[in-house]
Amino acid sequence: GVMDLMAECLRDGGLDMRLFQVLGEAPEEAEAVIEAGVDKVFLTGSNATGLQVLGRLARLGIPSVMELSGDDSVFVRPGADVALVLRALRFGVGLNNGDTCIAPKRVYAPPEMARLLEGESPLPVIEASDEDAIRMAGESGYGLGATVFGKEREATEFARRLNAGVVVINDMIVPTADPRVSFGGRGRSGFGVTRGPEGLLEMTVLKTIVVRRSRWLPHLDPRHSEDAALFSGFLRCLHGGTLAIRWRGLREMIGAAMRRKGSR
């Protein structure tokens, strides 16, 4: 299978094969590994499968990245290359017979573009304004991928408004296969990312080490009656809405600090 081929490539590249184990297809094998204890689980599958696995992981306190189902929409903007749109749609619905997580499901377009796409288009074309298209696309709750066709600058601005983890502009599906491109969904499509720099970070665990070098540690001293005034002045000095308020805060802070020092 594909994973066995990957194992061969990693072995030929010098990887210690104790670090890479290919499991069988039976769900019981994965369940046994999870029960035995793992640091993190990356799962690609349906939303239903993801929820089942999440329940098991939650009980064990194991973090995860979930790449789940998609329900992708295509948005055609004014001025888009109609010939390109049609070529991409045919490719998208035909790739693996449409059995891909980011296969296109429907097309949204303003009236003038919808008329150009009707009849040839292999997917339903829905006439909609920008707001309606964004709203309808989001009603499914899935947010894996989306595609936008149009002039690059305007299409990019529109893409920022979409609730999708990955948006491809003026192409379909293939750019997401680039290992430099981080990939992940939102909502019912899961969470976390794989691939790209963010995907590598998902496979790390942050540890924070803090060293205190200063010998001035007033927070360790017993409480003082001037502490409230000291902190009140400090907050006004930093966050006061006007210079006058900040100046009063500075004076309050200095006065409280002097009284605090003098009462020792």
C-alpha positions as CSV (number, residue, x, y, z in Angstrom):
1,G,0.0,0.0,0.0
2,V,0.9,3.7,0.0
3,M,2.1,3.6,3.6
4,D,4.3,0.7,2.9
5,L,5.9,2.6,0.0
6,M,6.4,5.6,2.4
7,A,8.1,3.3,4.9
8,E,10.5,2.1,2.2
9,C,11.3,5.7,1.2
10,L,12.0,6.6,4.8
11,R,14.1,3.5,5.3
12,D,16.1,4.2,2.2
13,G,16.6,7.8,3.4
14,G,18.2,6.5,6.6
15,L,15.4,6.7,9.1
16,D,15.6,4.4,12.1
17,M,12.5,2.2,11.4
18,R,11.8,1.9,15.1
19,L,10.4,5.4,14.7
20,F,7.9,4.5,12.0
21,Q,5.3,1.7,12.3
22,V,2.7,0.9,9.6
23,L,-0.5,-0.4,11.2
24,G,-3.0,-2.7,9.5
25,E,-6.3,-1.5,8.1
26,A,-8.4,-2.9,11.0
27,P,-9.7,-0.2,13.3
28,E,-8.8,-2.5,16.2
29,E,-5.1,-2.1,15.6
30,A,-5.3,1.7,15.8
31,E,-7.5,1.5,18.9
32,A,-5.0,-0.8,20.6
33,V,-2.2,1.7,19.9
34,I,-4.2,4.5,21.3
35,E,-5.0,2.6,24.5
36,A,-1.4,1.7,24.9
37,G,-0.5,5.4,24.9
38,V,0.5,7.9,22.2
39,D,1.6,11.5,22.4
40,K,-0.8,12.8,19.7
41,V,-3.2,11.5,17.0
42,F,-3.5,12.9,13.5
43,L,-6.6,11.5,11.8
44,T,-8.0,11.9,8.3
45,G,-11.5,10.6,7.9
46,S,-15.2,11.4,8.0
47,N,-16.8,13.7,10.6
48,A,-18.6,10.7,12.2
49,T,-15.3,8.8,12.5
50,G,-13.6,11.9,13.9
51,L,-16.2,12.4,16.6
52,Q,-15.9,8.7,17.7
53,V,-12.1,8.9,17.9
54,L,-12.3,12.2,19.7
55,G,-14.4,10.7,22.4
56,R,-11.9,8.0,23.0
57,L,-9.0,10.5,23.0
58,A,-10.7,12.8,25.4
59,R,-11.1,10.0,28.0
60,L,-7.3,9.4,27.8
61,G,-6.3,13.1,27.6
62,I,-4.6,12.6,24.2
63,P,-4.4,15.7,21.9
64,S,-5.2,15.4,18.2
65,V,-5.4,17.0,14.8
66,M,-8.6,16.2,12.9
67,E,-8.8,16.5,9.1
68,L,-12.4,15.6,8.5
69,S,-15.1,15.8,5.8
70,G,-15.5,18.6,3.4
71,D,-18.5,20.3,1.6
72,D,-16.6,22.7,-0.7
73,S,-18.1,25.5,-2.6
74,V,-16.8,27.4,-5.7
75,F,-17.2,31.1,-6.0
76,V,-17.0,32.8,-9.4
77,R,-16.3,36.5,-9.3
78,P,-17.0,39.1,-11.9
79,G,-14.3,39.1,-14.6
80,A,-13.3,35.5,-14.0
81,D,-12.0,33.5,-16.9
82,V,-15.1,31.3,-17.7
83,A,-13.1,28.8,-19.8
84,L,-10.7,28.3,-16.9
85,V,-13.6,27.9,-14.5
86,L,-15.2,25.1,-16.6
87,R,-11.9,23.3,-17.1
88,A,-11.3,23.4,-13.3
89,L,-14.8,22.2,-12.5
90,R,-14.6,19.2,-14.9
91,F,-11.3,18.3,-13.3
92,G,-12.6,18.7,-9.8
93,V,-15.6,16.5,-10.2
94,G,-13.7,13.9,-12.2
95,L,-10.7,13.5,-10.0
96,N,-10.9,10.1,-8.3
97,N,-14.6,10.2,-9.4
98,G,-15.2,13.1,-7.1
99,D,-14.2,11.0,-4.1
100,T,-11.9,13.6,-2.5
101,C,-12.4,15.5,0.7
102,I,-12.2,18.9,-1.1
103,A,-14.1,18.0,-4.3
104,P,-16.3,20.9,-5.4
105,K,-20.0,20.5,-4.6
106,R,-21.7,23.7,-6.0
107,V,-21.0,27.0,-7.7
108,Y,-22.0,30.5,-6.5
109,A,-21.9,33.3,-9.0
110,P,-23.5,36.8,-9.5
111,P,-26.2,36.8,-12.3
112,E,-24.0,37.9,-15.1
113,M,-21.5,35.1,-14.5
114,A,-24.1,32.5,-13.7
115,R,-25.6,33.0,-17.1
116,L,-22.2,32.3,-18.7
117,L,-21.8,29.0,-16.8
118,E,-25.3,27.5,-17.1
119,G,-25.7,24.5,-19.5
120,E,-21.9,23.5,-19.7
121,S,-21.2,23.5,-16.0
122,P,-21.0,20.0,-14.4
123,L,-22.2,21.4,-11.1
124,P,-25.3,23.4,-10.0
125,V,-24.8,27.1,-10.4
126,I,-26.5,29.3,-7.8
127,E,-27.1,32.9,-8.5
128,A,-26.3,34.8,-5.3
129,S,-25.0,38.1,-4.0
130,D,-21.7,38.0,-2.1
131,E,-23.4,38.0,1.3
132,D,-25.9,35.3,0.4
133,A,-23.2,33.1,-1.2
134,I,-21.0,33.3,1.9
135,R,-24.0,32.6,4.2
136,M,-25.3,29.7,2.2
137,A,-21.9,28.1,1.8
138,G,-21.4,28.3,5.6
139,E,-24.8,26.7,6.5
140,S,-23.5,23.2,6.2
141,G,-21.1,23.7,9.1
142,Y,-18.2,22.3,7.1
143,G,-15.1,24.5,6.5
144,L,-12.4,22.5,4.8
145,G,-11.7,24.1,1.4
146,A,-13.1,26.5,-1.1
147,T,-12.2,27.8,-4.6
148,V,-12.5,31.4,-5.9
149,F,-12.1,32.4,-9.5
150,G,-11.6,36.0,-10.5
151,K,-9.1,38.8,-10.6
152,E,-6.4,38.0,-8.1
153,R,-6.6,41.0,-5.8
154,E,-10.4,41.0,-5.6
155,A,-10.6,37.2,-5.3
156,T,-8.0,37.3,-2.5
157,E,-10.1,39.9,-0.5
158,F,-13.2,37.7,-1.0
159,A,-11.3,34.6,0.1
160,R,-10.5,36.2,3.4
161,R,-14.2,36.4,4.2
162,L,-14.8,32.6,3.7
163,N,-15.0,30.2,6.7
164,A,-12.6,27.6,5.2
165,G,-9.2,26.3,6.2
166,V,-7.8,26.4,2.7
167,V,-8.9,28.6,-0.2
168,V,-7.5,28.1,-3.7
169,I,-7.7,31.0,-6.2
170,N,-7.9,30.4,-10.0
171,D,-7.1,26.7,-9.7
172,M,-8.6,23.6,-8.0
173,I,-7.4,21.0,-5.5
174,V,-3.9,20.5,-6.9
175,P,-2.1,23.4,-5.1
176,T,-3.2,21.9,-1.8
177,A,-0.9,18.9,-2.5
178,D,2.2,21.1,-2.2
179,P,3.9,20.0,1.0
180,R,4.7,23.7,1.7
181,V,1.0,24.4,2.0
182,S,-0.6,23.9,5.4
183,F,-3.9,22.1,5.2
184,G,-6.7,21.9,7.8
185,G,-10.4,22.6,8.3
186,R,-12.8,24.4,10.5
187,G,-16.1,23.5,12.1
188,R,-17.4,20.0,11.2
189,S,-14.3,19.7,9.0
190,G,-12.1,19.4,12.1
191,F,-9.2,21.4,13.6
192,G,-5.4,21.7,13.4
193,V,-3.3,21.5,10.3
194,T,-1.0,19.1,8.5
195,R,2.0,19.9,6.2
196,G,3.7,23.2,5.8
197,P,5.5,25.0,8.7
198,E,2.3,25.0,10.8
199,G,1.9,21.3,10.3
200,L,5.5,20.7,11.6
201,L,4.7,22.8,14.7
202,E,1.6,20.6,15.3
203,M,4.1,17.7,15.8
204,T,6.0,19.6,18.5
205,V,5.2,20.3,22.2
206,L,6.0,23.7,23.6
207,K,8.0,23.8,26.9
208,T,8.5,27.2,28.6
209,I,11.4,27.7,31.0
210,V,11.5,31.0,32.8
211,V,14.6,32.3,34.8
212,R,14.4,35.2,37.2
213,R,17.7,37.1,37.4
214,S,16.5,40.2,39.2
215,R,16.8,40.3,43.0
216,W,13.9,42.7,43.3
217,L,10.9,40.5,44.0
218,P,8.3,42.7,45.8
219,H,5.5,40.2,45.1
220,L,7.1,37.9,47.6
221,D,6.9,40.4,50.4
222,P,3.9,40.6,52.9
223,R,0.9,42.6,51.8
224,H,1.1,46.3,52.4
225,S,-1.7,48.9,52.9
226,E,-0.3,51.0,50.0
227,D,-0.4,48.1,47.5
228,A,-3.9,49.0,46.2
229,A,-2.9,52.6,45.5
230,L,0.4,51.4,43.9
231,F,-1.4,49.1,41.5
232,S,-4.1,51.6,40.8
233,G,-1.6,54.3,39.9
234,F,0.3,51.8,37.8
235,L,-2.7,50.9,35.7
236,R,-3.7,54.5,35.2
237,C,-0.2,55.4,34.2
238,L,-0.1,52.7,31.5
239,H,-3.6,52.7,30.2
240,G,-5.1,56.1,31.0
241,G,-7.2,57.6,28.2
242,T,-5.5,61.0,28.3
243,L,-2.1,62.4,29.3
244,A,-3.6,64.0,32.3
245,I,-4.9,60.7,33.6
246,R,-1.6,59.0,33.0
247,W,0.2,61.8,34.8
248,R,-2.1,61.5,37.8
249,G,-1.5,57.7,37.7
250,L,2.3,58.2,37.7
251,R,2.1,60.6,40.7
252,E,-0.2,58.2,42.6
253,M,2.2,55.3,41.9
254,I,5.3,57.2,43.0
255,G,3.5,58.5,46.2
256,A,2.3,55.0,47.1
257,A,5.8,53.6,46.5
258,M,7.4,56.3,48.7
259,R,4.9,55.8,51.6
260,R,5.4,52.0,51.3
261,K,9.1,52.4,51.5
262,G,8.9,54.8,54.4
263,S,6.7,52.6,56.6
264,R,9.2,49.7,56.6
